[in-house]
Amino acid sequence: MEPLALGILRALTPPGHEVRVLDERIEPVDPGAPADLVALSVCTFSARRAYALADAFRARGVRVVLGGFHPTLAPDEAAAHADAVAVGDAEGTWPRIVADAQAGRLQPRYRPEAPGPALGVPPDRSAFRGKGYLPVRLVQYGRGCPRACEFCSIRAFYGGAQRHRPVEEVVAELSEPGPRRVLFVDDNLLGDRAAFRALLEAITPLRLRWSSQLDLSLADDPALLALARRSGCQAVTIGLESLDEENLRQMGKGWNRAGGFPARLAALRRAGIMVYGTFVFGYDHDDPAAIRRALRFAIDERLFVANFNPLMPFPGTPLLDRLRAEGRLVHDRWWLEPGHRWHDALVKPRGMSADELTAGCRAAREAFHGLGAIGRRLFSRAHLASLDNLLVYLAANLVSRRDIQAKSRLVPGGAA
């Protein structure tokens, strides 16, 4: 999909500069290409690769700026591979960085003047032209999340703050020519109910088909749920995380009561909204049987898509600090480990071995996306609510089935 960060950087670049936007997932990046300044947007999964590219450019005397989630949460580590590190949102740093680079006074560290989320800007979508992205329009309404989940890098990045663009600006962006299938990339679209309701009321006339990430409390408000459906909500991604109440309390999601999952999921199905559920394993009350229970639950509840993830401690999170203090990390900095693969366990759980965690999550992913399970889950009121829902369900599951095998071979930091 379109990488919004690159479109935002393009929009923030002052006139008068020649800009090339490259996405290494779909096109090569040549460290020998001529450039005065290189900016790399870095997530934790891409950190090792980004550092290798940065080192190659700097070896030729090209100045390099590293920004994004990972450099914000591990700025000292990133600084060893950059001339400048941009902490926080680009709106608060990138125009200054460009001006300083042009004037020959690039500073080693840049931070926004105001704390918390920046007020986002519409991306310059010319950055995506001709690159063959999926026909889905990515749009951001707000940044941040008021929840305090122990494992969440969003909380580490923004604290508990949340900020939204003017809804009129979002509507204007969505009214431009382009795909009518929209993914709101907000960290929690439902984090501010008043802002969420205002967005839904504003976009209802646009006849979109949209999806986003939010929490299960949407099902508790029948009027809001009906409005979501009328506005074009087709699917939601929800972090169910665990069926064990003690695990939910330990991870800071005690408000997400597992006993209420079936009734809430049923309400979403009745509204014709498909649910992509995510689970995480490795907390203190998990064992191999817990993974199997979650798999049965996900199939019985006929989830649209599901993911079964080994617990991932990201830099800057309370989870990483706690597990490091307890001596329960498989790797101190897994994102720099040459041998680490996407599906490998990163923590040493109390109720099973790291190898059992790896094997259990991989088996659950494969079983959930087996042809028999795909066929069984198809018979859901949500998946059969429309022909489009049915086609999206089949396409998403078949693509996920293929990707599970492909991702198993991926090494974070490997070249594209």
Secondary structure, DSSP 4 states (H G I P E B T S, - for coil): ---HHHHHHHHHSPTT-------TTTS---TTS--SEEEEE--GGGHHHHHHHHHHHHHTT-EEEEESHHHHHSHHHHHTT-SEEE-S-GGGTHHHHHHHHHHT---SEE--SS-S--------GGGGTTS---S-EEE--EEE-S---TT-HHHHHHTT-EEE--HHHHHHHHHSSS-SEEEE--S-TTSSHHHHHHHHHHHGGG--EEEEE--GGGGG-HHHHHHHHHTTEEEEEEEEE-S-HHHHHHTT-TTS-GGGHHHHHHHHHHTT-EEEEEEEE-STT--HHHHHHHHHHHHHTT-SEEEEEE----TTSHHHHHHHHTT-BSSTTGGG-TT--TT---B--SSS-HHHHHHHHHHHHHHHTSHHHHHHHH-STTTTSSHHHHHHHHHHHHHHHHHHHHHTT--TT---
